[in-house]
Amino acid sequence: MASGDLLLRTHAGAPVLARAFPCRLRVSARRRRGLVSPLAAAKVGVAGRARPGGAAAVQKRRRRDEGESLSFSRVVTRRDAVDEDEEDVEGEALQLGVGAVTRGDEAGGVDGSYLSDTRFDQCVISSLSLKAVEDAGYERMTEVQEATLPIILQGKDVLAKAKTGTGKTVAFLLPAIEVLSTLPHQRNQLRPPINLLVMCPTRELANQVAVEARKLLKYHRSLGVQVVIGGTRLTQEQRSMQANPCQILVATPGRLKDHLENTPGFSTRLKGVKVLVLDEADRLLDMGFRRDIEKIIASIPRERQTLLFSATVPEEVRQISHVAMKKDYRFINTVIEGDEETHSQVSQTYMVAPLDLHFSILYDVLKKHVAEDADYKVIIFCTTAMVTKLVAEVLSQLKLNIREIHSRKSQSARTKVSDEFRKSKGLILVSSDVSARGVDYPDVTLVIQIGIPADREQYIHRLGRTGRKGKEGQGLLLLAPWEKYFLGTVKDLSISEAAVPSADSSVETEVKNAVRKVEMKSKECAYQSWLGYYNSNKTIGRDKSRLAHLAEEFSQSMGLAVPPAIPRNILRKMGLNNVPGLRSS
Ligand SMILES: Nc1ncnc2c1ncn2[C@@H]1O[C@H](COP(=O)(O)OP(=O)(O)OP(=O)(O)O)[C@@H](O)[C@H]1O
């Protein structure tokens, strides 16, 4: 936290405490014990003060989505790569830590600390929303919901940071719906305005947010929600928007831009936006999405409320939040200062081993996990879509119960796999970063990450697919020796080294046979995308001949004696033509 940020800790319900502790003396006593809600504090005049504007230059980080390189245009265009048809910071900051750890039996978790003591029925929300919240089975607010609701209801712009799986979706949807429910809604309008626009970086997340919105809208009969995402026919979406226009729109950026450019009357409807939400805000504001987001923001009214939510808010996101928010926005951070951004009930380990052992290690770890936990539910994150496909094929050959999801799959296949994984146990999902953020699969027991994640934030979001709602979970990061430097970026997290399983020759033979059975085409594609991914990595991609040598190691791990040849034009686009060790075709 930057100097000048206000440190407050919260324990119990914001609106309730505001009534319960009206005098400065009692608030101060609770502040000393770290138990004051922001609203209570604000009432007695201890609200956060403006942060000094930091004018540090915004570092433009080149990021990858889907693990594919963004640097080689047609080989992997930005469209293919990204999962999309796929002022100085002046805000007030509140640091809200978890006061007492409560045991959340009703949440089914071992540690219910993500829940606050405030019940929804103690809040100033409409009876229609309250009934819907109760029907959804939510009784107490989560910490982030408790912390943000009163401030959003005051009409403030909010940038909120809270750990993964702690209810950020309801935290922005519920107050936004409350705002909308006070607006006049005329039935039978030909093109009714869109009043709430929620942007999400992935299609799966957009669908999930719409499902949560529908739950909360159960009794708000005059309000509706619609989703526009890539991978579906634009005309189909246009027809359904015309047939049943809704006030709430959940969208991925590329597709929203398509509608802006191609759907008659759409830009007029966007002029009605009163609340804009950027879910996974840091991802939406990074370079992969920035241009689309800026265009979208330019198409909606300046006079609006903006809500940015994420489990990670790197300093540069705070620096550029003026792109979307008013200067007097509030930064609400529910991750206590000094606490890790990951969950303490998730054990994190890493293993370092040469690439040619990775499949055997993976198989060994999975076999043990499956044997130990009949209700196992594992996600394996891979660096690129094509590497994901390869790993899924190898593990399927080993007769594990595998499903595969990445951007090269059709949207219908993605939706089917995602729905199945949400409902089932006893499954292993091999995924690219399409599942890294926001996706709420219940009861994931283990998250494995093979190879370095795009960055520290991506590591945290991927790990956050387990340990949701206070439940326990495990995380394993599997690295090659030359990837070990990544550990330096997450050294503040509790990751401990795990011993590499000792070699078992029968397992190794089994794995080698499985690898051998995978089609050559899959190996070629994996090799090319692997090369693209590490080529655009600032550390590894710097030395091209070393990169070629490492790529050869990767091709050997797929059982290839000679690395596949890559079309010359693709090598050129990657800036890798004439690099010794790389073959062109
Ligand atoms: N007050 C509540 N009580 C119990 N469960 C809740 C409550 N609010 C939300 N949930 C549930 O908690 C789960 C996690 O919520 P959600 O997906 O919004 O988390 P998140 O913080 O957005 O996670 P991520 O950072 O991964 O996007 C969901 O299943 C949601 O239905």
The ligand as a Tripos MOL2 file, in Angstrom:
@<TRIPOS>MOLECULE
LIG
   31    33     1     0     0
SMALL
NO_CHARGES

@<TRIPOS>ATOM
      1 N1        -22.6230  -13.6710    0.6110 N.pl3     1 LIG1
      2 C1        -22.3260  -14.8660    0.1130 C.ar      1 LIG1
      3 N2        -22.4740  -15.9750    0.8620 N.ar      1 LIG1
      4 C2        -22.1560  -17.1910    0.3640 C.ar      1 LIG1
      5 N3        -21.7090  -17.4080   -0.8940 N.ar      1 LIG1
      6 C3        -21.5420  -16.3360   -1.6810 C.ar      1 LIG1
      7 C4        -21.8530  -15.0150   -1.2300 C.ar      1 LIG1
      8 N4        -21.5790  -14.1520   -2.2390 N.ar      1 LIG1
      9 C5        -21.1250  -14.8900   -3.2660 C.ar      1 LIG1
     10 N5        -21.1130  -16.2000   -2.9580 N.ar      1 LIG1
     11 C6        -20.6350  -17.3210   -3.7810 C.3       1 LIG1
     12 O1        -19.2120  -17.3330   -3.6900 O.3       1 LIG1
     13 C7        -18.6470  -17.9080   -4.8660 C.3       1 LIG1
     14 C8        -17.4790  -17.0560   -5.3480 C.3       1 LIG1
     15 O2        -17.9880  -15.8140   -5.7980 O.3       1 LIG1
     16 P1        -17.3390  -15.0370   -7.0340 P.3       1 LIG1
     17 O3        -17.1770  -15.9530   -8.1900 O.co2     1 LIG1
     18 O4        -18.1150  -13.8050   -7.2180 O.co2     1 LIG1
     19 O5        -15.8930  -14.7250   -6.4370 O.3       1 LIG1
     20 P2        -14.8020  -13.6740   -6.9420 P.3       1 LIG1
     21 O6        -14.3290  -12.9710   -5.7380 O.co2     1 LIG1
     22 O7        -15.3520  -12.8620   -8.0480 O.co2     1 LIG1
     23 O8        -13.6670  -14.6400   -7.4620 O.3       1 LIG1
     24 P3        -12.5320  -14.3770   -8.6060 P.3       1 LIG1
     25 O9        -11.5290  -13.4330   -8.0220 O.co2     1 LIG1
     26 O10       -11.9660  -15.7140   -8.8660 O.co2     1 LIG1
     27 O11       -13.2450  -13.7770   -9.7750 O.co2     1 LIG1
     28 C9        -19.7800  -18.0300   -5.8620 C.3       1 LIG1
     29 O12       -20.1620  -19.3870   -5.9160 O.3       1 LIG1
     30 C10       -20.8860  -17.1900   -5.2790 C.3       1 LIG1
     31 O13       -22.1520  -17.6880   -5.6380 O.3       1 LIG1
@<TRIPOS>BOND
     1     1     2 1
     2     2     3 ar
     3     2     7 ar
     4     3     4 ar
     5     4     5 ar
     6     5     6 ar
     7     6     7 ar
     8     6    10 ar
     9     7     8 ar
    10     8     9 ar
    11     9    10 ar
    12    10    11 1
    13    11    12 1
    14    11    30 1
    15    12    13 1
    16    13    14 1
    17    13    28 1
    18    14    15 1
    19    15    16 1
    20    16    17 2
    21    16    18 1
    22    16    19 1
    23    19    20 1
    24    20    21 2
    25    20    22 1
    26    20    23 1
    27    23    24 1
    28    24    25 2
    29    24    26 1
    30    24    27 1
    31    28    29 1
    32    28    30 1
    33    30    31 1
@<TRIPOS>SUBSTRUCTURE
     1 LIG1         1 GROUP 0 **** ****
